[in-house]
Amino acid sequence: MKVFLVGGAVRDALLGYPSSERDWVVVGANPADMLELGYQQVGRDFPVFLHPKTRDEYALARTERKSGHGYTGFAVHCDPSVTLEQDLMRRDLTVNAMARADSGEIIDPYGGRADLAAKVLRHVSDAFVEDPLRVLRTARFAARYAHLGFTVAPETMALMADIVRQGELAHLPAERVWVELERALGEPNPEVFVEVLRGCGALAALLPELDALFGVPQTAEYHPEIDTGIHTLMALQQAASLTPATDVRFAVLIHDLGKGTTPPAEWPRHIAHEHRGLSLVKRVCQRLKAPGQHRELALKVCEYHTHCHRALELRGKTLLKLFNATDALRRPDRFEAFLLACEADARGRKGMEQRDYPQADYLRRGLGIAREVTAAQFTDQGVEGKALGEAISAERMRRLDALRAEQR
């Protein structure tokens, strides 16, 4: 029985990249051996065990054979005769198919170290096409390591395109797609994830509403980059520089879906795209089974990002409507996320990446002023019922109008 550290921990150690992954492969053992040593079995499809002290995952070496559709359609063979090299061969990318022995020796039968040096994400074998989830995983790794100069090998992109053409992505559960998407959104360059998916045709299969934005022109005065899809990628890159929060990044990713439904005769203007986009955002969130937090913020950013951009022009009554519509008075933390998404949208334009976004601070100040108005100020005067709510709103509007006058 031999134990090897495998996968991401080995890859990132060689890269000098921070990693919390610690996965182990056990060669020459069976489930009874592991249970006798005090490990707890947790895997159903194949034997995976938790270490009795560290709780790290230890998997028995195995091979896999395609037996159906999707990422779970595999027949697994697992016994003490399976070698480390056979186990590593079933993995997705060469950089993930390395192991480290207790002695520190790196076992690298498929050229992972060479591909790390060349900054290439390359498939281990043609068996790559058997698991459609690898399309998303490869795109996610590209998003993680793009800032180090990594790209996907052309031959691997070709295999990913084959998976898409065979319709295999349709067999992926929505939950798995969401997990990969959210993890990709948390990477340093989430826009690269979208670029890679688009490059192999997977974006059209998984997010056709987003794919439809590419090639749709916008008014050059406000969008020198012209293309709506390019703007979306630039805005997503800006969001990544502003916050690690995936709900903000997701909202930015789908904030302009309505522009994909503008009739070409109306290009490059996109009147009412905010409202037209709402049904598309709802559809995407439902299909991906996005968490409520992500869905709620995405809808608010879709509908009200233009209001945010025009904040300095808005009367007190309209500002208060914005605060009420976004529930900012009760949920200032989510309103802050809304502001970050809008700032990313404003900066995600050619030549405007570093410009100031005074609207955000103005709205923060306005929200603070509105929240200072409380019921106690009027109940002491005997105001109650419907009149109380009207008095609070009127005072908030008055103060917000005063703020607007002060700025002009």
Secondary structure as UniProt FT lines:
FT   STRAND          2..6
FT   HELIX           8..15
FT   STRAND          23..27
FT   HELIX           31..36
FT   TURN            37..38
FT   STRAND          40..41
FT   STRAND          48..50
FT   TURN            52..54
FT   STRAND          57..60
FT   STRAND          63..66
FT   TURN            71..72
FT   STRAND          74..77
FT   TURN            80..81
FT   HELIX           84..89
FT   HELIX           94..96
FT   STRAND          99..100
FT   TURN            102..103
FT   STRAND          106..107
FT   TURN            109..110
FT   HELIX           112..118
FT   STRAND          120..121
FT   HELIX           126..130
FT   HELIX           133..145
FT   HELIX           146..148
FT   STRAND          151..152
FT   HELIX           154..165
FT   TURN            166..167
FT   HELIX           168..171
FT   HELIX           174..185
FT   HELIX           190..199
FT   TURN            200..201
FT   HELIX           202..206
FT   HELIX           208..211
FT   TURN            212..215
FT   TURN            220..222
FT   TURN            224..225
FT   HELIX           228..242
FT   HELIX           246..253
FT   TURN            254..256
FT   HELIX           257..261
FT   HELIX           264..266
FT   TURN            267..268
FT   TURN            271..272
FT   HELIX           273..288
FT   HELIX           292..309
FT   HELIX           311..313
FT   HELIX           316..325
FT   TURN            326..330
FT   HELIX           332..347
FT   TURN            350..351
FT   TURN            353..354
FT   HELIX           358..372
FT   HELIX           376..379
FT   TURN            380..382
FT   HELIX           386..407
//
